[in-house]
Amino acid sequence: MSIKILIADEHKIFREGLSTLIEKEMDMEVVGEAGNGREAIKLAQELSPDIILMDITMPELNGIEATRKIISKYPGIKVIALSFHSDRRFVLGMIDAGACGYLLKECAFEELVRAIHTVIRNKTYLSPGISDILVEEYVNKSKKEKHPVFSKLTSREREILQLIAEGKGTKEIARELYISVKTVETHRRNIKGKLGTKSIAEMTKYAIREGITSLDL
């Protein structure tokens, strides 16, 4: 039986190129592609993939939050982060969210195949440089300092903060998340209070600094 794979990455050309390579593998098939985190969640429910190859910096909902939601709802799905980022924030964020693997996009395709085969056997696969980050984290025992953004904000607040930072207005956010305008405004006030920010510009800077969104989007 083929390993069913969902590719979640904002760049269509990257998804198509990776899909072409994966389809050449005898025991793998690409069942779908997602251009953002919210679409990845929707397709995870509809397609029930075995593995999701997840980018981190995606519009509307980043890969960390998407992974957290997917693993919470569908624990049988395995997520492998495939990113340009080797920054400690992103690595720890994805592992905390439940990812079983983390590779850099600069890796050879053979390594990705190896990672998929490893993860499908209920094991973890990390690129050498990534595993060094986790070892350092363990040695330093700095878990309380890992992700101040995760300790300050709830999952919904992080989701709304990303949309605010991407220029979405209150009504647009309400429509997208199927919640009331009043609820969005309440979350916005709570976010400002927790972060000590006074403007959208300050909130945006915080979101970029903590890896919730990216200037590259």
C-alpha positions in Angstrom: 0.0 0.0 0.0 1.3 3.4 -0.9 2.2 6.1 1.7 -0.4 8.9 1.2 1.3 12.3 1.3 -0.1 15.8 1.5 2.2 18.7 0.6 1.5 22.0 2.4 3.6 24.9 1.1 2.7 28.4 -0.1 4.8 28.1 -3.3 3.0 26.3 -6.1 6.1 25.7 -8.1 7.8 24.0 -5.1 4.7 21.8 -4.4 4.6 20.7 -8.1 8.3 20.0 -8.3 8.2 18.0 -5.0 5.1 16.2 -6.1 6.7 15.1 -9.4 9.7 13.6 -7.5 7.5 11.8 -4.9 5.3 10.3 -7.5 8.3 8.5 -9.0 8.7 6.5 -5.7 7.0 3.1 -6.0 5.5 3.2 -2.5 4.4 6.8 -2.3 1.6 9.0 -3.7 0.7 12.6 -3.4 -3.0 12.9 -2.5 -3.2 16.7 -2.3 -1.6 20.1 -2.1 -2.3 23.0 0.3 -1.1 26.6 -0.1 -1.7 27.6 3.5 -2.2 26.2 7.0 -6.0 26.5 7.0 -6.2 24.6 3.7 -3.9 21.9 5.1 -6.3 21.3 8.0 -9.2 21.0 5.6 -7.4 18.6 3.3 -6.1 16.6 6.3 -9.8 15.9 7.2 -10.9 15.2 3.6 -8.0 13.1 2.4 -6.7 11.4 5.6 -3.0 11.4 4.4 -0.4 9.3 6.2 2.1 12.1 6.2 2.0 15.9 5.7 5.1 17.7 4.5 4.5 21.0 6.2 6.2 24.4 5.5 6.3 26.8 8.4 5.8 30.3 7.1 2.5 30.2 5.2 -0.3 32.8 4.9 -3.5 32.8 6.9 -2.3 30.1 9.3 1.4 29.2 9.8 2.7 25.6 9.8 3.2 25.5 13.6 -0.4 26.3 14.4 -1.7 24.1 11.5 0.4 21.2 12.8 -0.9 21.7 16.4 -4.5 21.7 15.2 -4.1 18.7 12.9 -2.3 16.5 15.4 -4.9 17.4 18.0 -7.8 16.3 15.7 -6.1 13.6 13.8 -3.3 12.0 15.9 -2.8 9.3 13.3 -1.4 11.8 10.8 2.3 12.3 10.9 3.8 15.8 10.1 7.3 16.4 8.8 8.4 20.0 8.8 10.1 21.0 5.5 11.4 24.5 5.9 14.2 27.0 5.1 14.3 27.9 8.7 16.8 26.3 11.1 16.1 28.9 13.8 15.6 27.5 17.3 12.1 29.1 17.5 10.8 27.3 14.5 12.3 23.9 15.3 11.1 23.9 18.9 7.7 25.3 17.8 7.2 22.4 15.3 8.3 19.7 17.7 6.1 21.1 20.5 3.2 21.1 18.0 3.7 17.4 17.4 5.8 17.1 14.3 7.6 13.8 13.9 10.3 15.1 11.6 12.2 18.3 10.6 14.2 18.8 7.5 15.6 21.8 5.8 14.6 22.4 2.1 18.3 22.4 1.1 18.4 18.6 1.9 18.7 16.1 -0.9 15.5 14.3 -2.0 17.0 11.0 -0.9 17.1 12.3 2.7 13.4 13.3 2.4 12.5 9.8 1.3 14.5 8.4 4.2 12.7 10.7 6.6 9.3 9.6 5.2 10.2 5.9 5.7 11.5 6.6 9.2 8.4 8.6 10.3 5.9 6.1 8.9 7.5 3.5 11.2 6.5 5.7 14.2 10.0 7.0 14.6 11.4 10.6 14.6 13.6 12.0 11.9 15.7 15.2 12.3 18.3 16.6 10.0 21.7 16.6 11.8 21.8 20.3 12.4 18.2 20.2 13.8 18.9 17.4 16.2 21.8 19.5 17.6 19.3 22.3 18.5 17.2 19.8 20.4 20.2 18.3 22.3 21.3 21.8 23.3 17.7 22.6 24.5 17.7 19.5 26.6 21.1 20.1 28.1 20.3 23.7 28.9 16.9 22.7 30.4 15.5 25.9 29.2 11.9 24.8 28.5 10.4 27.7 30.4 12.2 30.2 28.1 11.5 28.3 24.8 8.5 30.1 23.4 7.3 33.1 25.3 4.7 33.7 22.6 3.2 30.3 23.3 3.0 30.9 27.0 1.5 34.4 26.6 -1.1 33.8 23.9 -3.7 31.1 23.4 -3.9 29.2 20.1 -6.8 31.3 18.9 -5.0 34.5 19.9 -1.9 33.5 17.9 -4.2 32.7 14.9 -5.8 36.1 15.1 -2.5 37.8 15.6 -1.2 36.3 12.4 -4.2 37.5 10.4 -3.9 41.0 11.9 -0.2 41.1 11.0 -1.1 40.0 7.5 -3.4 43.1 7.1 -6.8 41.5 7.7 -9.5 43.7 9.2 -11.8 42.8 12.1 -14.8 41.9 9.9 -12.6 39.9 7.5 -11.1 37.9 10.4 -14.6 37.3 11.8 -15.8 35.9 8.5 -12.7 33.8 8.0 -12.8 32.2 11.5 -16.7 32.0 11.7 -16.8 34.1 14.8 -18.4 37.4 15.7 -16.8 40.8 15.2 -17.2 41.3 19.0 -15.3 38.2 19.7 -12.5 39.3 17.4 -12.4 42.7 19.1 -12.1 41.0 22.5 -9.3 38.8 21.3 -7.5 41.9 19.9 -7.8 43.7 23.2 -6.5 40.6 25.1 -3.5 40.3 22.7 -2.6 43.9 23.1 -2.9 43.5 26.9 -0.7 40.4 27.1 1.9 41.7 24.7 1.9 45.2 26.0 1.5 46.6 22.5 -0.5 49.7 21.6 -0.7 49.5 17.8 -1.1 47.1 14.9 2.4 48.0 13.8 3.8 46.8 17.2 1.7 43.7 17.0 3.0 43.0 13.5 6.6 43.4 14.6 6.0 41.0 17.5 4.4 38.4 15.2 7.3 38.6 12.8 9.9 38.4 15.5 8.3 35.4 17.1 7.9 33.6 13.8 4.1 33.7 13.7 4.2 35.3 10.3 6.9 36.4 7.9 7.8 39.4 5.8 8.2 37.0 2.9 4.5 36.2 2.7 
